[in-house]
Amino acid sequence: MQDSIFTDIPVQYERIANATKALAFNMASDLYTGSLLKTLVASKGTAKILELGTGSGLATSWIVAGMRKDAKLVTIDNNALLMDIARQNLADERVCFVCADGYEWLQTYKGDKFDLIFADAMPGKYDLFEEALALLRIGGFYIIDDMLPQLNWPDGHAAKAEKFIDVLENRKDITLTKLNWSTGIIIAVKTADKEF
Ligand SMILES: C[S@@+](CC[C@H](N)C(=O)[O-])C[C@H]1O[C@@H](n2cnc3c(N)ncnc32)[C@H](O)[C@@H]1O
């Protein structure tokens, strides 16, 4: 099996990747993560999906590719330049692009809960994790990437990542699997509404 062969790269991917290079943005999720997101999204039927950290929309393109007709995606980023690339290439009535601060959004959102959260920004991952998890339905997926050391990590980030993994592993309201694959993925499923 060759896991590096992707036969279903979203049609918009190359155009988004080219526009992303022009902005020298180097934090995009890779093809492995994208492919996994598409598969998990496809498992959820009429899913409500939350992406924290749209970037230029590379992972978003995979999420959209996995969405069924009635699924909905809310995707958040505070960088308007990056989000414009995503918006231009992935315009779709099922997708709501929100250019906002993720910290503020997570603390003020009052809508429906989500079936899958891809948390790829500080808010919802290293910060305000509790708030993000509260927005996930029981049985919903919480996905993070970049959990193995990355070249663009600032000083001190490795310790932060280890601490966060420890927090996740000690929770009683999720069950998770750590994958030393791609950039280091954690797939968690919410099993209860509150920690007990
Ligand atoms: C790791 S990148 C996401 C990359 C994306 N998954 C992709 O495939 O292109 C993290 C993103 O979080 C965004 N971000 C950083 N701080 C934020 C904040 N406070 N609120 C919302 N977005 C934020 C950055 O602009 C960046 O696009």
The ligand as a Gaussian input file, in Angstrom:
#p B3LYP/6-31G(d) Opt

LIG

0 1
 C       -2.103000      26.127000      10.752000
 S       -2.873000      27.415000       9.888000
 C       -4.288000      26.644000       9.173000
 C       -3.967000      26.037000       7.850000
 C       -5.124000      25.383000       7.130000
 N       -5.555000      24.172000       7.786000
 C       -4.742000      25.061000       5.697000
 O       -4.778000      23.891000       5.307000
 O       -4.362000      26.018000       4.984000
 C       -3.545000      28.333000      11.220000
 C       -4.485000      29.448000      10.805000
 O       -5.024000      30.030000      11.983000
 C       -5.238000      31.393000      11.733000
 N       -5.328000      32.083000      13.026000
 C       -4.319000      32.415000      13.870000
 N       -4.803000      33.048000      14.951000
 C       -6.148000      33.106000      14.789000
 C       -7.197000      33.651000      15.560000
 N       -6.964000      34.244000      16.738000
 N       -8.449000      33.543000      15.092000
 C       -8.711000      32.954000      13.908000
 N       -7.743000      32.412000      13.128000
 C       -6.481000      32.491000      13.568000
 C       -4.067000      31.829000      10.882000
 O       -4.390000      32.968000      10.103000
 C       -3.833000      30.584000      10.012000
 O       -4.459000      30.705000       8.777000

